[in-house]
Amino acid sequence: MAEPEKIYPGLLHPLSMMRRARGLPGLEYEVLEPSALPQPYKQLLVHEGDMTSRLESAYRSSIKVRRLHSSNDGKNYFREVILETIESNPRPVEYGAIEIQLNQLSEPAKEAVIAAQMPLGAILNQGRIPYACSLRGFFTIIPDEALKGAFAIDIDRPLFGRSNRIETRTGETIAQIVEVLPPV
């Protein structure tokens, strides 16, 4: 059952906002303590670094972006993506919904974000842009048809994820991200 969203703009923001914009209902989820996450999800999700680096290490592959939906109002860039391994038969390793504050990025980083070829973590790391991650929470979520379709899976068991905020060294928000892992 959906946990009341106790923090603004809500643990599942920007995913919940993007789904509303597409006319989709909210997803059922339950907030979890980090200790309640089973392995290997705990190892993949419970850290204060970017997911790109963690996923590349776990899957021993570079990661690319497959954009599902995006919008850009010139200030905020929103996108829903699947992160995939780079190989002849790409494997989905994360579903992400992200809101990026474009004014916090250099021109080359903005252009890379909008091109949607690389994950944000890779863009920040390659551009040597200092940042810090601020974990907002962990959850288990019941996938609906849209989420199953994004992962190209047909399962009815809960998936695990986290909500993260990427900040400048002075605490300004660069991005808010909801990251959901496929079954491992």
PEPE-V362587 format. One line per field, one symbol per residue. burial: b if it has 24 or more other C-alpha atoms within 12 Angstrom, else e. A space follows every 50 residues. Layout:
burial->???
This chain:
burial->eeeeeeeeebbbbbbbbbbeeeeeebbebbbbebeebeeebbbbbbbbbb bbbbbbeebeebbbbbbbbbbeeeebbbbbbbbbbeeeeebbbbbbbbbb bbebbeeebbebbbebbbbbbbbbeeeeebbbbbbbbbbbbbbbeebbeb beeeeeebbbbbbbbbbeeeeebbbbbbbbbbbe
